[in-house]
Amino acid sequence: MPRFVIEREIPGAGNLSQEELAEIARTSNEAVASLGVPYTWVNSYVTGDKIYCVHEADDAETILEHARRGGFPANSVAAVATEFGPRSAATASR
């Protein structure tokens, strides 16, 4: 399933409490369940005024529908072209 990175501009996001983040997670889970299509929330990262999320869905329109149902901003939705990490260096041909 395609993977997407979502940028959500939320002023003061870095100051959200664990309970507030838990409530956001509950709302997101409910929105996912209501979609009725394959959809996976992989992870999210909180910075000062933004939350970056990694989700898997068939298309960007489904990502935007999740945001609408959850009441979340989705200021940017980008399809992931490929992934790599530290172990990628060991598999690269030299």
Residue frames relative to the residue before (quaternion, step in Angstrom):
aa qw qx qy qz dx dy dz
M 1.0000 0.0000 0.0000 0.0000 0.00 0.00 0.00
P 0.5373 -0.6397 0.4368 0.3337 3.61 -0.92 0.82
R 0.2778 -0.7475 0.5864 0.1419 3.55 -1.14 0.75
F 0.1219 -0.7965 0.5916 0.0273 3.56 -1.04 0.86
V 0.2474 -0.7051 0.6398 0.1795 3.54 -1.25 0.60
I 0.1292 -0.7964 0.5905 0.0216 3.55 -0.78 1.12
E 0.1858 -0.7569 0.6183 0.1017 3.55 -0.93 0.95
R 0.0661 -0.7943 0.6039 -0.0070 3.56 -0.75 1.13
E 0.2317 -0.7721 0.5779 0.1273 3.59 -0.57 1.14
I 0.1151 0.7743 -0.6026 0.1552 3.54 -0.50 1.30
P 0.3402 -0.7615 0.5080 0.2153 3.61 -0.20 1.22
G 0.8302 0.1813 -0.1628 0.5014 3.55 -0.89 0.99
A 0.2747 0.7994 -0.5020 0.1830 3.61 1.21 0.26
G 0.6562 0.5399 -0.3093 0.4269 3.56 0.99 -0.80
N 0.6807 0.4703 -0.2815 0.4860 3.58 1.26 -0.30
L 0.4208 0.7075 -0.4765 0.3089 3.60 1.25 0.06
S 0.4383 -0.6929 0.5101 0.2598 3.57 -1.00 0.84
Q 0.6616 -0.4868 0.3793 0.4259 3.56 -1.26 0.25
E 0.6350 0.5187 -0.3316 0.4666 3.61 1.03 -0.70
E 0.6468 0.5035 -0.3209 0.4744 3.60 0.99 -0.78
L 0.6496 0.4969 -0.3146 0.4819 3.59 1.01 -0.78
A 0.6238 0.5313 -0.3359 0.4645 3.59 1.06 -0.73
E 0.6460 0.5082 -0.3198 0.4714 3.59 1.01 -0.76
I 0.6186 0.5179 -0.3377 0.4848 3.58 1.03 -0.75
A 0.6467 0.5194 -0.3185 0.4589 3.60 0.95 -0.85
R 0.6405 0.5147 -0.3273 0.4666 3.60 0.96 -0.84
T 0.6577 0.5068 -0.3045 0.4668 3.57 0.92 -0.91
S 0.6490 0.5115 -0.3142 0.4673 3.58 0.96 -0.85
N 0.6522 0.5165 -0.3148 0.4569 3.59 0.92 -0.89
E 0.6437 0.5114 -0.3164 0.4733 3.58 1.02 -0.79
A 0.6431 0.5133 -0.3186 0.4707 3.58 1.00 -0.82
V 0.6249 0.5292 -0.3342 0.4668 3.60 0.99 -0.82
A 0.6791 0.5030 -0.2910 0.4485 3.59 0.85 -0.99
S 0.6767 0.5122 -0.2953 0.4389 3.58 1.05 -0.74
L 0.5549 0.6439 -0.3877 0.3565 3.60 1.19 -0.43
G 0.2427 -0.8103 0.5004 0.1847 3.58 1.00 -0.76
V 0.6607 0.4171 -0.3107 0.5412 3.57 1.23 0.46
P 0.6446 -0.5006 0.3759 0.4389 3.62 -1.17 0.30
Y 0.1921 0.7575 -0.5926 0.1950 3.57 -0.79 1.06
T 0.0083 -0.8014 0.5979 -0.0178 3.58 -0.86 0.94
W 0.2453 -0.7067 0.6457 0.1530 3.53 -0.97 0.95
V 0.2588 -0.8073 0.5161 0.1221 3.58 -0.44 1.21
N 0.7492 -0.2741 0.2428 0.5519 3.59 0.73 -1.08
S 0.1594 -0.7642 0.6128 0.1227 3.55 -1.31 0.27
Y 0.1964 -0.7630 0.6109 0.0782 3.52 -1.25 0.67
V 0.2193 -0.7908 0.5636 0.0941 3.56 -0.76 1.09
T 0.0555 -0.7617 0.6452 0.0228 3.55 -0.99 0.95
G 0.8201 -0.2684 0.1669 0.4769 3.59 -1.24 -0.18
D 0.8321 -0.0056 0.0607 0.5512 3.57 0.55 -1.17
K 0.7091 0.3948 -0.2570 0.5246 3.58 1.20 0.41
I 0.1684 -0.7116 0.6644 0.1547 3.49 -1.37 0.36
Y 0.1666 -0.7647 0.6177 0.0765 3.55 -0.88 1.02
C 0.0850 -0.8136 0.5752 0.0010 3.56 -0.73 1.09
V 0.2046 -0.7263 0.6403 0.1435 3.51 -1.23 0.60
H 0.0432 0.7914 -0.6033 0.0885 3.54 -0.67 1.18
E 0.2508 -0.7318 0.6103 0.1709 3.53 -1.29 0.45
A 0.1775 0.7564 -0.6070 0.1672 3.55 -0.89 1.03
D 0.6613 -0.5240 0.3591 0.3989 3.55 -1.25 0.27
D 0.8159 -0.0519 0.0778 0.5706 3.59 1.04 -0.71
A 0.6758 -0.5063 0.3612 0.3957 3.55 -1.31 0.34
E 0.5921 0.5793 -0.3727 0.4181 3.61 1.07 -0.63
T 0.6417 0.5095 -0.3220 0.4743 3.59 1.06 -0.73
I 0.5990 0.5428 -0.3478 0.4750 3.58 1.09 -0.71
L 0.6811 0.4854 -0.2850 0.4682 3.59 0.89 -0.91
E 0.6317 0.5187 -0.3358 0.4681 3.60 1.05 -0.67
H 0.6036 0.5373 -0.3477 0.4755 3.59 1.06 -0.72
A 0.6595 0.5063 -0.3068 0.4632 3.58 0.91 -0.93
R 0.6510 0.5168 -0.3183 0.4558 3.59 0.94 -0.86
R 0.6895 0.4815 -0.2834 0.4609 3.58 0.85 -0.95
G 0.7157 0.4429 -0.2518 0.4776 3.57 1.07 -0.71
G 0.4239 -0.7062 0.4637 0.3265 3.55 1.24 -0.34
F 0.4706 0.6719 -0.4319 0.3750 3.56 1.20 0.57
P 0.4538 -0.6249 0.5319 0.3473 3.60 -1.12 0.47
A 0.0592 -0.7385 0.6684 0.0657 3.54 -1.25 0.49
N 0.1043 -0.8611 0.4969 0.0274 3.54 0.44 1.29
S 0.7823 0.0237 -0.0054 0.6225 3.55 1.19 -0.57
V 0.0351 -0.7637 0.6446 0.0043 3.55 -1.01 0.89
A 0.0194 0.8150 -0.5755 0.0651 3.57 -0.58 1.17
A 0.3977 -0.6952 0.5472 0.2429 3.55 -0.92 0.94
V 0.4033 -0.6964 0.5397 0.2474 3.56 -0.97 0.86
A 0.3413 -0.7541 0.5298 0.1849 3.58 -0.75 1.07
T 0.7604 -0.1634 0.1433 0.6120 3.56 1.01 -0.90
E 0.2775 -0.7394 0.5853 0.1835 3.55 -1.27 0.31
F 0.0541 0.7746 -0.6298 0.0221 3.54 -1.23 0.55
G 0.0517 -0.7918 0.6084 0.0141 3.54 -1.26 0.33
P 0.8051 -0.3042 0.1913 0.4718 3.58 -1.26 -0.20
R 0.6660 0.5091 -0.3131 0.4463 3.58 0.99 -0.74
S 0.5068 0.6558 -0.4172 0.3728 3.58 1.23 -0.34
A 0.6050 0.5831 -0.3544 0.4104 3.59 1.07 -0.70
A 0.6619 0.5202 -0.3061 0.4445 3.58 1.05 -0.74
T 0.7243 0.4346 -0.2473 0.4748 3.59 1.11 -0.58
A 0.5028 0.6564 -0.4264 0.3668 3.59 1.27 -0.16
S 0.4409 -0.6696 0.5218 0.2913 3.56 -1.03 0.77
R 0.2329 -0.7902 0.5566 0.1073 3.54 -1.02 0.78
